[in-house]
Amino acid sequence: MGTTWSVQFATRPHITPAEVRALVEARLAGIVAEMSHWETDSLLCRFNRDRGGQWTALPRDFAAVIARGLAIAEQSDGAFDPTIGQLVDLWGFGPKGPCPPPQPEQIGQALDRSGWQRLAHDVSAHRIRQPGGLSLDFSGIAKGYAVDAVADLLGDKGLRHALVEIGGELVGRGMRPDGDPWWVDLESPPETDFPPFRIALHGLAVATSGTYRRGYHSIDPRTGLPVRNGVVSLSVIDRTALAADAWATALTVLGPEAGMALASERQIAARFVVVGDGAPSELLSPALLAMLDG
């Protein structure tokens, strides 16, 4: 996935850290083999190269991610879309690396080949059909899924007290050995003076999107253009890292007004940090405010 991972956990005497590392590495290797757009032999990359009309049978992990991704694409009216691989590559955010800004006609052609509605998804048979020229990109959801998968793996081994992190997306299960919850500080971008926003990940996950670390890397699937709407950091707290990851992307694309409206409508706990013409602002959705009051 082009990033790092870390796991903190309260272990049992018969389970060594080396054993846990091996289990985690094997689990992540399986997810990468299915969903990476950097590994040319991954299932995702093979699907992207398929001819139009060809069906692909999906293993369990891939099937779960595409089903949830398409659902969030519909719920966000396309602000999140797992089918914009061509646009990601065109803007130099994919495996090919930096490249000159694309021309309008190139963006239009990539938009024509993208779109979650173009992807036929046979839920009962666990398969998808390549419509021709469509490229999947799970960079806005796969890390979150992997975080959940590792936490579930630890739980299956009896390690129910853990903090799992992949590329800044986190999930906390159980408690720390000292009896505290897993405390996590959400950074504030350097151009603001807000204090870190501390949350307790007790059966919760958090994912952050925005521009203050990686620049304007979020693409609006509806226009094909990088997002420049003032959102420099956007964090979502949810029960799963998968949902937090995808919704953080969608709300970043939507921006402060439409994003907050959707977060309010769907009861998404979100923190927006916005830098515009005036002073920086920190906006908390009603669901997040309710969590703080509780």
Backbone as numpy.savetxt, mean C-alpha at the origin, in Angstrom:
# Nx Ny Nz CAx CAy CAz Cx Cy Cz
10.83 -6.23 -3.07 10.01 -5.02 -3.07 10.86 -3.76 -3.07
12.19 -3.92 -3.09 13.06 -2.76 -3.12 13.09 -2.00 -1.81
12.86 -2.68 -0.68 12.85 -1.99 0.60 13.32 -2.96 1.69
13.23 -2.55 2.93 13.70 -3.35 4.06 12.52 -3.82 4.90
12.80 -4.79 5.79 11.77 -5.25 6.72 12.39 -5.43 8.09
11.55 -5.37 9.11 12.00 -5.64 10.48 10.85 -6.23 11.28
11.20 -7.05 12.25 10.21 -7.69 13.11 10.72 -7.64 14.55
9.88 -7.15 15.44 10.15 -7.26 16.88 9.08 -8.17 17.47
9.48 -9.07 18.34 8.50 -10.03 18.86 8.94 -10.55 20.21
7.95 -10.99 20.99 8.20 -11.71 22.24 8.19 -13.19 21.91
9.31 -13.84 22.12 9.46 -15.21 21.66 9.18 -16.21 22.77
9.22 -17.46 22.40 9.09 -18.58 23.33 10.43 -19.30 23.40
10.70 -19.99 24.50 12.02 -20.60 24.66 12.42 -21.54 23.53
11.46 -22.23 22.92 11.81 -23.23 21.91 11.87 -22.64 20.50
11.65 -21.31 20.36 11.70 -20.67 19.04 12.83 -19.65 19.05
13.80 -19.82 18.17 14.96 -18.92 18.12 14.73 -17.81 17.10
15.41 -16.67 17.28 15.32 -15.61 16.27 15.74 -16.08 14.88
16.74 -16.95 14.81 17.18 -17.46 13.50 16.07 -18.23 12.81
15.31 -19.00 13.58 14.20 -19.75 13.00 13.12 -18.79 12.49
12.84 -17.75 13.26 11.83 -16.78 12.84 12.29 -16.06 11.57
13.56 -15.67 11.52 14.08 -15.01 10.33 13.90 -15.89 9.10
14.22 -17.16 9.22 14.09 -18.06 8.07 12.64 -18.17 7.62
11.72 -18.25 8.58 10.31 -18.34 8.23 9.83 -17.06 7.53
10.23 -15.92 8.06 9.81 -14.65 7.47 10.39 -14.49 6.07
11.66 -14.81 5.91 12.29 -14.67 4.59 11.62 -15.57 3.55
11.26 -16.79 3.96 10.59 -17.70 3.03 9.21 -17.17 2.66
8.49 -16.62 3.65 7.15 -16.08 3.37 7.23 -14.89 2.43
8.18 -14.00 2.66 8.32 -12.84 1.80 8.78 -13.23 0.40
9.66 -14.23 0.32 10.12 -14.67 -1.00 8.95 -15.18 -1.84
8.01 -15.87 -1.19 6.84 -16.36 -1.92 5.96 -15.23 -2.43
5.80 -14.18 -1.62 5.00 -13.04 -2.05 5.69 -12.29 -3.19
7.00 -12.10 -3.07 7.76 -11.43 -4.14 7.66 -12.22 -5.44
7.74 -13.54 -5.36 7.68 -14.36 -6.57 6.34 -14.23 -7.28
5.31 -13.84 -6.55 4.00 -13.65 -7.17 3.76 -12.21 -7.61
4.14 -11.22 -6.79 3.63 -9.86 -6.97 4.64 -8.80 -7.32
5.92 -9.14 -7.38 6.92 -8.11 -7.65 6.85 -7.66 -9.10
6.92 -6.33 -9.31 7.06 -5.82 -10.68 8.52 -5.54 -11.00
9.42 -5.91 -10.08 10.85 -5.78 -10.30 11.47 -7.10 -10.75
10.88 -8.21 -10.32 11.38 -9.54 -10.69 10.69 -9.98 -11.98
11.45 -10.10 -13.05 10.84 -10.35 -14.36 10.13 -11.69 -14.46
10.49 -12.64 -13.59 9.85 -13.95 -13.62 8.67 -14.06 -12.66
8.30 -12.97 -11.99 7.17 -13.03 -11.07 5.88 -13.29 -11.83
4.89 -13.80 -11.13 3.60 -14.05 -11.75 3.01 -12.76 -12.32
3.16 -11.66 -11.59 2.64 -10.38 -12.05 3.29 -9.96 -13.37
4.60 -10.08 -13.45 5.30 -9.68 -14.69 4.93 -10.60 -15.85
4.75 -11.87 -15.56 4.35 -12.79 -16.63 2.96 -12.44 -17.13
2.05 -12.10 -16.21 0.72 -11.67 -16.63 0.80 -10.43 -17.50
1.65 -9.47 -17.11 1.76 -8.23 -17.88 2.25 -8.48 -19.30
2.96 -9.57 -19.52 3.46 -9.89 -20.86 2.50 -10.77 -21.66
1.45 -11.26 -21.02 0.52 -12.16 -21.70 -0.18 -11.46 -22.87
-0.59 -12.27 -23.83 -1.36 -11.74 -24.95 -2.80 -11.49 -24.50
-3.50 -10.65 -25.23 -4.88 -10.34 -24.91 -5.77 -11.57 -24.97
-6.67 -11.69 -24.00 -7.61 -12.80 -23.96 -7.16 -13.98 -23.14
-5.92 -13.98 -22.69 -5.38 -15.11 -21.94 -5.75 -15.02 -20.46
-6.21 -16.15 -19.90 -6.56 -16.23 -18.48 -5.36 -16.71 -17.67
-5.24 -16.21 -16.43 -4.17 -16.63 -15.52 -4.79 -17.12 -14.22
-4.45 -18.35 -13.85 -4.90 -18.90 -12.56 -4.08 -18.27 -11.44
-4.74 -17.94 -10.34 -4.10 -17.19 -9.27 -3.92 -18.03 -8.01
-2.72 -18.02 -7.44 -2.53 -18.62 -6.11 -3.21 -17.75 -5.06
-3.27 -18.27 -3.84 -4.08 -17.65 -2.80 -3.68 -16.20 -2.51
-2.38 -15.92 -2.35 -1.95 -14.57 -2.00 -2.32 -13.58 -3.10
-2.00 -13.91 -4.31 -2.29 -13.02 -5.44 -3.79 -12.79 -5.55
-4.57 -13.86 -5.41 -6.02 -13.75 -5.51 -6.58 -12.81 -4.44
-6.03 -12.88 -3.22 -6.50 -12.02 -2.15 -6.18 -10.55 -2.43
-4.99 -10.28 -2.95 -4.58 -8.91 -3.20 -5.38 -8.30 -4.36
-5.56 -9.03 -5.43 -6.28 -8.46 -6.57 -7.74 -8.24 -6.23
-8.34 -9.14 -5.45 -9.74 -8.98 -5.06 -9.92 -7.72 -4.21
-9.05 -7.53 -3.22 -9.16 -6.36 -2.36 -8.79 -5.09 -3.12
-7.79 -5.18 -3.99 -7.40 -4.01 -4.76 -8.49 -3.53 -5.69
-9.17 -4.45 -6.36 -10.25 -4.05 -7.25 -11.43 -3.49 -6.47
-11.68 -4.02 -5.28 -12.76 -3.49 -4.45 -12.47 -2.05 -4.04
-11.23 -1.77 -3.63 -10.88 -0.41 -3.22 -10.85 0.52 -4.43
-10.47 -0.01 -5.59 -10.53 0.81 -6.81 -11.95 1.28 -7.07
-12.91 0.38 -6.91 -14.31 0.75 -7.12 -14.79 1.71 -6.05
-14.43 1.45 -4.78 -14.90 2.29 -3.68 -14.29 3.69 -3.73
-13.10 3.81 -4.31 -12.44 5.11 -4.40 -12.69 5.79 -5.74
-13.54 5.19 -6.56 -13.83 5.72 -7.90 -12.56 5.87 -8.73
-11.66 4.89 -8.58 -10.46 4.85 -9.40 -9.29 5.65 -8.88
-9.38 6.27 -7.70 -8.23 6.98 -7.14 -7.12 6.00 -6.77
-7.50 4.80 -6.40 -6.55 3.70 -6.29 -6.84 2.73 -7.43
-5.79 2.30 -8.11 -5.97 1.42 -9.26 -4.73 0.55 -9.42
-4.86 -0.77 -9.27 -3.69 -1.66 -9.39 -3.31 -1.99 -10.82
-3.88 -1.29 -11.81 -3.61 -1.63 -13.22 -2.83 -0.54 -13.94
-2.11 0.33 -13.21 -1.45 1.46 -13.85 0.06 1.22 -14.02
0.44 -0.04 -14.23 1.86 -0.35 -14.38 2.52 0.41 -15.51
1.83 0.60 -16.63 2.42 1.32 -17.74 2.68 2.78 -17.39
1.76 3.40 -16.66 1.96 4.78 -16.25 3.11 4.90 -15.26
3.21 3.95 -14.35 4.31 3.95 -13.38 5.65 3.88 -14.11
5.76 3.00 -15.08 7.00 2.88 -15.85 7.26 4.13 -16.68
6.19 4.69 -17.25 6.32 5.85 -18.13 6.91 7.04 -17.39
6.54 7.19 -16.12 7.04 8.31 -15.32 8.36 8.00 -14.63
8.90 6.81 -14.85 10.21 6.47 -14.29 10.19 6.00 -12.86
9.02 5.54 -12.38 8.91 5.07 -11.01 8.97 3.54 -10.90
9.14 2.87 -12.02 9.16 1.41 -12.03 10.57 0.86 -12.15
10.69 -0.40 -12.54 12.00 -1.06 -12.62 12.96 -0.40 -13.60
12.45 0.28 -14.62 13.34 0.90 -15.60 14.05 2.13 -15.05
13.54 2.70 -13.97 14.20 3.83 -13.35 13.85 5.15 -14.00
14.55 6.22 -13.59 14.26 7.57 -14.08 14.33 7.68 -15.60
13.46 8.51 -16.13 13.43 8.73 -17.58 12.86 10.13 -17.83
13.00 10.66 -19.06 12.45 11.99 -19.34 10.94 12.02 -19.15
10.38 13.17 -18.77 8.92 13.27 -18.63 8.22 12.86 -19.93
7.16 12.06 -19.82 6.47 11.60 -21.03 5.70 12.71 -21.72
5.47 12.50 -23.00 4.67 13.43 -23.78 3.18 13.15 -23.55
2.31 14.15 -23.78 0.88 13.94 -23.57 0.31 12.74 -24.33
0.78 12.52 -25.56 0.26 11.39 -26.33 0.67 10.06 -25.71
1.86 10.00 -25.11 2.29 8.78 -24.42 1.42 8.52 -23.20
1.12 9.58 -22.47 0.26 9.43 -21.29 -1.13 8.95 -21.72
-1.66 9.52 -22.80 -2.97 9.10 -23.29 -2.99 7.65 -23.70
-1.94 7.20 -24.37 -1.88 5.80 -24.78 -1.81 4.88 -23.56
-1.03 5.25 -22.55 -0.93 4.43 -21.34 -2.25 4.39 -20.59
-2.95 5.53 -20.56 -4.27 5.56 -19.92 -5.24 4.63 -20.64
-5.19 4.60 -21.97 -6.08 3.74 -22.74 -5.85 2.26 -22.43
-4.61 1.91 -22.09 -4.29 0.51 -21.80 -4.45 0.16 -20.33
-4.74 1.17 -19.50 -4.91 0.95 -18.06 -6.40 0.93 -17.71
-6.68 0.81 -16.41 -8.06 0.89 -15.94 -8.55 -0.41 -15.34
-8.93 -0.36 -14.06 -9.35 -1.57 -13.36 -10.59 -2.19 -13.97
-11.43 -1.38 -14.64 -12.63 -1.93 -15.25 -12.31 -2.85 -16.44
-11.11 -2.71 -17.02 -10.74 -3.54 -18.17 -10.36 -4.97 -17.76
-10.07 -5.16 -16.49 -9.57 -6.46 -16.02 -10.73 -7.37 -15.66
-10.89 -8.46 -16.40 -11.91 -9.46 -16.07 -11.41 -10.30 -14.91
-12.25 -10.41 -13.87 -11.86 -11.12 -12.65 -12.90 -12.18 -12.34
-12.52 -13.42 -12.51 -13.40 -14.56 -12.20 -13.12 -14.97 -10.77
-13.94 -14.45 -9.84 -13.68 -14.64 -8.42 -13.78 -16.12 -8.04
-14.82 -16.78 -8.49 -15.04 -18.17 -8.09 -13.95 -19.11 -8.59
-13.41 -18.82 -9.78 -12.36 -19.67 -10.35 -10.95 -19.17 -10.02
-10.85 -18.06 -9.29 -9.56 -17.50 -8.90 -8.66 -17.28 -10.12
-9.14 -16.47 -11.06 -8.35 -16.19 -12.24 -8.69 -14.81 -12.77
-7.77 -14.25 -13.56 -7.97 -12.96 -14.20 -7.59 -13.09 -15.67
-8.14 -12.19 -16.49 -7.89 -12.24 -17.93 -7.19 -10.97 -18.39
-6.13 -11.18 -19.14 -5.39 -10.07 -19.73 -6.20 -9.52 -20.92
-6.65 -8.25 -20.84 -7.42 -7.70 -21.95 -6.55 -7.27 -23.13
-5.26 -7.20 -22.90 -4.34 -6.76 -23.95 -3.67 -5.46 -23.58
-2.37 -5.51 -23.29 -1.61 -4.30 -23.00 -1.72 -3.78 -21.59
-2.49 -4.45 -20.72 -2.67 -3.97 -19.36 -1.53 -4.46 -18.47
-1.01 -3.57 -17.61 0.08 -3.92 -16.70 -0.34 -3.67 -15.25
-0.29 -4.73 -14.47 -0.58 -4.60 -13.05 0.62 -4.01 -12.32
0.33 -3.28 -11.25 1.37 -2.75 -10.36 0.79 -2.75 -8.95
1.39 -3.55 -8.07 0.87 -3.69 -6.71 1.68 -2.88 -5.70
2.42 -1.87 -6.17 3.29 -1.14 -5.25 2.49 -0.37 -4.19
1.19 -0.15 -4.41 0.38 0.56 -3.43 -0.42 -0.36 -2.53
-0.14 -1.66 -2.57 -0.93 -2.59 -1.76 -0.14 -3.82 -1.32
0.88 -4.23 -2.07 1.58 -5.48 -1.77 2.37 -5.41 -0.47
3.00 -4.27 -0.19 3.73 -4.16 1.06 2.80 -4.34 2.25
1.63 -3.69 2.18 0.67 -3.85 3.27 0.24 -5.29 3.44
-0.02 -5.97 2.32 -0.40 -7.37 2.40 0.71 -8.21 3.02
1.95 -7.91 2.64 3.07 -8.67 3.17 3.22 -8.47 4.68
2.99 -7.25 5.16 3.04 -6.98 6.59 2.02 -7.85 7.33
0.79 -7.87 6.83 -0.25 -8.71 7.44 0.14 -10.19 7.40
0.69 -10.63 6.26 1.04 -12.03 6.09 2.11 -12.45 7.08
3.11 -11.59 7.30 4.17 -11.93 8.26 3.61 -11.96 9.68
2.76 -10.99 10.01 2.15 -11.00 11.34 1.30 -12.25 11.56
0.56 -12.66 10.54 -0.24 -13.89 10.64 0.66 -15.11 10.79
1.78 -15.12 10.07 2.73 -16.23 10.17 3.26 -16.35 11.60
3.64 -15.24 12.20 4.12 -15.27 13.57 3.04 -15.77 14.52
1.81 -15.29 14.31 0.71 -15.75 15.15 0.50 -17.25 15.05
0.63 -17.79 13.84 0.47 -19.24 13.66 1.55 -20.02 14.39
2.70 -19.39 14.62 3.79 -20.04 15.37 3.67 -19.78 16.87
2.58 -19.14 17.28 2.40 -18.86 18.70 3.01 -17.55 19.15
3.56 -16.76 18.22 4.18 -15.48 18.56 3.15 -14.38 18.32
2.29 -14.17 19.28 1.14 -13.28 19.11 1.41 -11.86 19.58
2.63 -11.59 20.01 3.01 -10.25 20.45 4.16 -9.78 19.58
3.86 -8.95 18.58 4.87 -8.60 17.58 4.55 -7.27 16.91
5.61 -6.62 16.44 5.50 -5.43 15.59 6.23 -5.74 14.30
5.51 -5.68 13.18 6.07 -6.01 11.87 6.10 -4.74 11.03
7.23 -4.51 10.35 7.39 -3.33 9.51 8.04 -3.71 8.19
7.46 -3.23 7.10 8.06 -3.37 5.77 7.95 -2.03 5.06
9.09 -1.43 4.79 9.10 -0.16 4.05 8.27 0.93 4.69
8.19 0.94 6.01 7.44 1.98 6.71 5.99 1.67 6.99
5.47 0.55 6.47 4.12 0.12 6.79 4.20 -0.85 7.97
3.34 -0.67 8.97 3.47 -1.43 10.21 2.16 -2.03 10.67
2.28 -3.14 11.40 1.14 -3.70 12.11 1.63 -4.18 13.47
0.82 -3.93 14.49 1.14 -4.36 15.84 0.13 -5.38 16.32
0.62 -6.46 16.88 -0.24 -7.50 17.44 0.14 -7.70 18.91
-0.86 -7.82 19.77 -0.57 -8.06 21.18 0.08 -6.86 21.84
1.00 -7.14 22.79 1.64 -6.09 23.59 3.15 -6.30 23.60
3.86 -5.25 23.99 5.29 -5.37 24.24 5.54 -6.19 25.50
6.72 -6.77 25.63 7.01 -7.55 26.84 6.90 -6.74 28.13
7.09 -5.41 28.06 6.99 -4.59 29.28 5.55 -4.20 29.60
4.59 -4.70 28.83 3.19 -4.41 29.10 2.63 -3.22 28.35
3.49 -2.44 27.69 3.03 -1.32 26.87 2.54 -1.82 25.51
1.69 -1.04 24.86 1.37 -1.37 23.46 2.57 -1.05 22.58
2.49 -1.42 21.33 3.53 -1.07 20.37 3.33 0.37 19.93
4.10 1.29 20.52 3.97 2.70 20.20 4.72 3.01 18.91
4.09 3.80 18.04 4.69 4.20 16.78 4.48 5.70 16.60
5.54 6.41 16.24 5.45 7.84 15.97 5.35 8.07 14.46
4.31 8.77 14.05 4.19 9.20 12.65 4.98 10.49 12.49
5.95 10.48 11.58 6.78 11.66 11.37 5.97 12.82 10.82
6.46 14.01 11.11 5.94 15.20 10.45 6.98 15.67 9.44
6.57 16.02 8.23 7.52 16.47 7.21 8.34 17.66 7.69
9.58 17.78 7.20 10.46 18.85 7.69 9.94 20.26 7.45
9.08 20.44 6.44 8.58 21.80 6.18 7.44 22.19 7.12
7.12 21.33 8.07 6.09 21.63 9.07 6.75 21.62 10.45
6.02 22.13 11.43 6.53 22.11 12.80 5.62 21.31 13.73
4.83 20.40 13.16 3.95 19.59 13.98 4.77 18.55 14.75
4.40 18.29 15.99 5.11 17.23 16.74 4.77 15.87 16.15
5.62 14.87 16.39 5.28 13.51 15.93 3.93 13.07 16.49
3.20 12.33 15.69 1.86 11.87 16.04 1.98 10.43 16.53
1.80 10.21 17.83 2.05 8.90 18.42 0.75 8.08 18.48
0.84 6.84 18.01 -0.31 5.93 18.05 0.12 4.60 18.65
-0.84 3.90 19.23 -0.60 2.58 19.81 -1.15 1.53 18.85
-0.26 0.71 18.31 -0.68 -0.33 17.36 -1.02 -1.60 18.14
-2.18 -1.56 18.76 -2.67 -2.74 19.47 -3.76 -3.38 18.60
-3.35 -4.34 17.76 -4.28 -4.92 16.81 -4.62 -3.98 15.68
-3.70 -3.05 15.38 -3.91 -2.07 14.33 -2.70 -1.99 13.41
-2.91 -1.41 12.23 -1.85 -1.21 11.26 -1.87 0.25 10.81
-0.72 0.72 10.31 -0.64 2.07 9.79 0.23 2.07 8.54
-0.17 2.87 7.56 0.59 3.06 6.33 0.58 4.54 5.99
1.68 5.01 5.40 1.82 6.43 5.09 2.21 6.61 3.63
1.57 7.57 2.97 1.91 7.97 1.62 2.21 9.47 1.64
2.59 10.03 0.50 2.86 11.45 0.43 4.10 11.74 -0.38
4.59 12.98 -0.27 5.68 13.44 -1.13 6.96 13.79 -0.39
6.93 13.89 0.93 8.06 14.50 1.61 9.31 13.62 1.64
9.18 12.34 1.33 10.36 11.47 1.28 10.76 11.12 -0.15
9.79 10.79 -0.99 10.10 10.30 -2.34 9.68 11.25 -3.45
9.25 12.45 -3.09 8.84 13.39 -4.12 7.47 13.04 -4.69
7.19 13.57 -5.88 5.86 13.42 -6.48 5.79 12.07 -7.22
5.70 10.99 -6.43 5.72 9.65 -7.02 4.34 9.02 -7.12
3.32 9.66 -6.54 1.96 9.12 -6.62 1.30 9.60 -7.91
0.78 8.65 -8.68 0.15 8.98 -9.96 -1.36 8.90 -9.82
-2.03 9.90 -10.33 -3.49 9.87 -10.36 -3.91 8.96 -11.52
-4.51 7.79 -11.22 -4.88 6.87 -12.30 -5.90 7.44 -13.27
-6.59 8.49 -12.88 -7.64 9.06 -13.72 -7.08 10.04 -14.75
-5.94 10.65 -14.44 -5.35 11.62 -15.36 -4.01 11.16 -15.93
-3.38 10.22 -15.25 -2.06 9.76 -15.67 -0.93 10.68 -15.24
-1.21 11.66 -14.40 -0.22 12.65 -13.99 0.16 12.49 -12.52
1.41 12.81 -12.15 1.77 12.81 -10.73 0.91 13.77 -9.94
0.61 13.40 -8.72 -0.28 14.18 -7.86 0.48 15.36 -7.26
-0.08 16.54 -7.40 0.47 17.77 -6.80 -0.68 18.56 -6.19
-1.17 18.09 -5.05 -2.35 18.72 -4.44 -2.09 19.23 -3.03
-0.83 19.29 -2.64 -0.49 19.83 -1.33 -0.36 18.80 -0.23
-0.78 17.55 -0.47 -0.66 16.51 0.56 0.78 16.03 0.59
1.49 16.35 1.65 2.89 15.93 1.76 3.03 14.66 2.58
2.03 14.36 3.41 2.04 13.13 4.19 0.60 12.75 4.51
0.30 11.49 4.32 -1.05 11.00 4.63 -0.93 9.60 5.22
-1.39 9.45 6.45 -1.34 8.17 7.14 -2.74 7.65 7.39
-2.91 6.34 7.21 -4.19 5.69 7.48 -3.96 4.60 8.52
-4.83 4.56 9.51 -4.80 3.51 10.54 -6.00 2.61 10.30
-5.74 1.31 10.23 -6.80 0.34 9.92 -6.48 -0.97 10.63
-7.42 -1.89 10.55 -7.18 -3.21 11.15 -6.15 -4.01 10.37
-6.03 -3.75 9.07 -5.06 -4.47 8.25 -4.14 -3.47 7.56
-2.89 -3.87 7.38 -1.94 -3.03 6.67 -2.28 -2.94 5.19
-2.88 -3.99 4.64 -3.30 -3.95 3.24 -4.26 -2.80 3.00
-5.30 -2.71 3.82 -6.29 -1.64 3.65 -5.66 -0.28 3.91
-4.82 -0.18 4.95 -4.17 1.09 5.26 -3.29 1.54 4.10
-2.56 0.61 3.51 -1.67 0.91 2.39 -2.44 1.45 1.19
-3.47 0.73 0.78 -4.24 1.13 -0.40 -5.01 2.42 -0.16
-5.61 2.57 1.00 -6.38 3.80 1.26 -5.47 5.01 1.42
-4.26 4.83 1.95 -3.33 5.96 2.02 -3.01 6.47 0.62
-2.83 5.55 -0.33 -2.59 5.94 -1.72 -3.80 6.66 -2.30
-4.98 6.08 -2.11 -6.20 6.66 -2.69 -6.47 8.05 -2.14
-6.35 8.24 -0.83 -6.66 9.54 -0.24 -5.62 10.58 -0.63
-4.36 10.16 -0.80 -3.33 11.08 -1.27 -3.69 11.59 -2.67
-4.11 10.69 -3.53 -4.50 11.07 -4.88 -5.70 12.03 -4.86
-6.66 11.76 -4.01 -7.87 12.58 -3.96 -7.62 13.98 -3.43
-6.65 14.11 -2.52 -6.32 15.42 -1.99 -7.10 15.77 -0.73
-6.83 16.96 -0.15 -7.41 17.30 1.16 -8.93 17.30 1.19
-9.58 17.92 0.22 -11.04 18.07 0.30 -11.75 16.77 -0.06
-11.51 16.25 -1.27 -12.18 15.02 -1.68 -11.72 13.84 -0.84
-10.44 13.83 -0.46 -9.94 12.74 0.37 -10.58 12.73 1.75
-10.71 13.91 2.36 -11.36 13.97 3.67 -12.84 13.60 3.57
-13.49 14.01 2.48 -14.89 13.66 2.30 -15.07 12.14 2.22
-14.19 11.48 1.46 -14.30 10.02 1.35 -13.93 9.34 2.66
-12.91 9.85 3.35 -12.54 9.28 4.64 -13.69 9.40 5.64
-14.38 10.51 5.59 -15.54 10.70 6.48 -16.67 9.75 6.11
-16.92 9.61 4.81 -18.00 8.75 4.34 -17.75 7.29 4.68
-16.52 6.83 4.51 -16.19 5.42 4.69 -15.59 5.13 6.07
-15.58 6.14 6.94 -15.08 5.98 8.32 -13.64 5.45 8.33
-12.80 6.10 7.54 -11.38 5.78 7.48 -10.63 6.70 8.44
-9.80 6.13 9.30 -9.00 6.92 10.23 -7.76 7.41 9.50
-7.70 8.71 9.23 -6.63 9.25 8.40 -6.12 10.57 8.96
-4.81 10.77 8.80 -4.15 12.04 9.14 -3.56 12.63 7.86
-4.03 13.83 7.50 -3.52 14.57 6.35 -2.57 15.66 6.84
-1.40 15.76 6.25 -0.52 16.90 6.46 -0.41 17.61 5.12
-0.86 18.86 5.09 -1.00 19.60 3.83 -0.13 20.85 3.86
0.61 21.07 2.80 1.42 22.28 2.64 0.98 22.96 1.36
0.38 24.13 1.49 -0.10 24.87 0.33 0.46 26.27 0.31
-0.35 27.21 -0.12 0.08 28.60 -0.18 0.19 29.24 1.20
-0.64 28.77 2.13 -0.62 29.32 3.48 0.22 28.48 4.42
-0.11 28.54 5.70 0.61 27.77 6.70 0.28 26.29 6.57
1.23 25.40 6.88 0.94 23.97 6.85 -0.22 23.63 7.78
-1.00 22.62 7.41 -2.14 22.22 8.23 -2.12 20.72 8.45
-2.64 20.33 9.60 -2.79 18.92 9.96 -4.27 18.64 10.12
-4.80 17.73 9.30 -6.23 17.44 9.30 -6.45 16.00 9.73
-7.35 15.79 10.68 -7.67 14.47 11.18 -9.10 14.12 10.81
-9.30 12.93 10.26 -10.64 12.51 9.86 -11.50 12.24 11.10
-12.83 12.26 10.95 -13.71 11.97 12.09 -13.42 10.61 12.74
-13.11 9.61 11.94 -12.84 8.28 12.51 -11.57 8.30 13.36
-10.55 9.05 12.94 -9.33 9.14 13.75 -9.58 9.95 15.02
-10.36 11.02 14.91 -10.71 11.79 16.10 -11.47 10.94 17.10
-12.36 10.09 16.60 -13.11 9.20 17.48 -12.18 8.22 18.20
-11.16 7.72 17.49 -10.20 6.82 18.10 -9.44 7.53 19.21
-9.07 8.79 18.99 -8.34 9.54 20.00 -9.21 9.82 21.21
-10.49 10.11 20.97 -11.41 10.37 22.09 -11.64 9.10 22.91
-11.58 7.94 22.21 -11.83 6.67 22.92 -10.68 6.27 23.80
